[in-house]
């Protein structure tokens, strides 16, 4: 009678196979769990940010709040940090003469027909800064009846472990924007477009 050697017995032994299978599947499961949590947090944070920004935008358009924009930003920040205490929140405000100007470049005379504003081509300086801009808005809340584009960006560390090794950014950013018209109050700074040829 020939006895089997240790190698065939080792190949038939199934003890510990579940542990090896678990070790192979666990990183994928953790990535799915943390990815789902990150996605859920992102969706919830976006909803909270958009709601807070809409309310803050309405408050910003009132004459009484013209000097208190930092207090309005602080309210949005407090609502964000109630969910993510270590989140960084940044704000920008651009004002425009009308809703049709939002995100629109300043007009220019395209003398060479290449659809690009080149040096020396005349342009209409709508925002009064003396240079041609791809967005003709002015920084700040503007005046009465001006259209304001109010943007908030929230950045926070990603929850996905070893995300950087997988090519995932270590920081997640969410941006929300609202566009509202200021109330018709007393101080109305003028928009005086001028023709510039440089």
HELIX and SHEET records of a PDB file:
HELIX    1   1 UNK A    6  UNK A   12  1                                   7    
HELIX    2   2 UNK A   17  UNK A   60  1                                  44    
HELIX    3   3 UNK A   63  UNK A   65  5                                   3    
HELIX    4   4 UNK A   69  UNK A   81  1                                  13    
HELIX    5   5 UNK A   99  UNK A  101  5                                   3    
SHEET    1   A 4 UNK A 138  UNK A 139  0                                        
SHEET    2   A 4 UNK A  88  UNK A  96 -1                                        
SHEET    3   A 4 UNK A 147  UNK A 157 -1                                        
SHEET    4   A 4 UNK A 171  UNK A 181 -1                                        
SHEET    1   B 2 UNK A 123  UNK A 125  0                                        
SHEET    2   B 2 UNK A 194  UNK A 196 -1                                        
END                                                                             
